[in-house]
Amino acid sequence: MGNSQNTPVAGILLAVVTFLALMLLGTDPVIAISVLTVWVGSLMLAAGRPPEPPKTKVKQALSIESIGDLIENSSIPLLVTDRNAIAIANRAARQLLGQHVIGQDARVALRQPEAITLVNENRQGEAIVRGLVRRGDIWQINRQSLDERLAMLEFINQTAEADISRAHTDFVANASHELRTPLAAIIGYVETLREGDGEIDTPVARKFLGIIEREAQRLQALVSDLMSLSRVEAEKHDLPTTRIDLASLVERAARDAAGPQRLDRLALALDAEPVVLGDLPQLEQVVRNLVDNALKYGAPEGTVSVILDMAQRDSARITVSDEGEGIAADQIPHLTRRFYRTDPGRSRASGGTGLGLAIVKHIVERHRGRLDITSEVGKGTRVVVRLPVAKREPEAVRSATPEAELRTLS
């Protein structure tokens, strides 16, 4: 403390002596006074500054705090360990592993053998861990050393990728099985007809040919649905931009699905005329699939109701209801899975491919809509599709369209 006070005093005395020496040497008084003023001012300013803290301590404090601030809002779970003890866990990591992990040994917090090995090796690397938080989840843990004490653990969720890979595998297996069944029937009956050497009587031959035709049509429908599903999935990120009159589309598609034979079972109620942005063939396919399903699996003589109305000001609603046997509650979440059937035998007998609702789901999602299915055993099933209504076009834009010009001329 004494040294800090004596230093400016000694400096001032030295400045005064220097000033007198300059005057004795004949220096201009103005220059001598300027030198004295600058010197004394510098000494006084230095005397008023607080002592600087040691640089090593500032660096250490900033390193921990800055890392915590930097990673706190990251969506990826991140841990910073200090000699394998968890010093920092960002918000995503605390939500994943719990608030209590801070201060714990990383090996105790993670518990998985692969993760423990990664931490023990004390080097940069990665490990794949299964069941870290929930049964069946898959995480990739990356370890990066920051210095001789600190290291960062990064957690990347690989569960979705694994699910997609498994879904692709299941899809190929199911598709192969579904294609094999009608092909086996076609080949078997054709071989029987060939081996008959003309000895098969006409009624049996007609029966065989009918089976061949039915299985071939089923095969054709299956290939068509597979192509539709593939096309919808390829376009799922492309938002449709065509303005479509939903009322006329629903009426036309519902009547096409019913056909002349089942038209008397169809009850249409078009209570609104909304305009949506959509893909015309895909939205027609949604209505056809839903109406066809309701007519196939509803009561044989029951009515299928198709209603178009407004759920809200900005949402159109298509409701398709049947009077069938209904579906158990535990099966409803699986209905939009590919090839899922509540009654496989009945579905195949009616010509179903098991892809109809999967296609509907993907089309509705592409149109940024919503699909809801409710059912009560013994009373029937109700499927609701909600689609966002298109914003009204400016008057200038509407008047510039060819349709508007044709209406004006007529």
Buried (B, 14 or more C-beta within 10 A) or exposed (E): EEEEEEEBEEBBEEBEEBBEEBEEEEBEEEEBBEBBEEBBEEBEEEBEEEEEEEEEEEEEEEEBEEBBEEBBEEEEBBBBBBEBBBBBBBBBBBEBBEEEBBEBBBBEBBEBEBBBEBBEEEEEBEBEBBEBEEEEBBBBBBBBBEEEEBBBBBBBBBBEEBEEEEEEEEBEEBBEEBBEBBEEBBEBBEEEBEEEEEEBEEEEBEEBEEBBEBBBEBBEBBEEBBEBBEBBBEBEEEEBEEBBEBBEBBBEBBBEBBEEEBEEBBEBEBEBEBBBBBBEEBBBBBBBBBBBBBBBBBEEEBBBBBBBEBBEEEBBBBBBBBBBBBBEEEEBEEBBBBBBBBEEEEBBEEEBBBBBBBBBBBBBBBBEBBBEBBBEEEEBBBBBBBBBBBEEBEEEEEEEEEEBEEEEEE
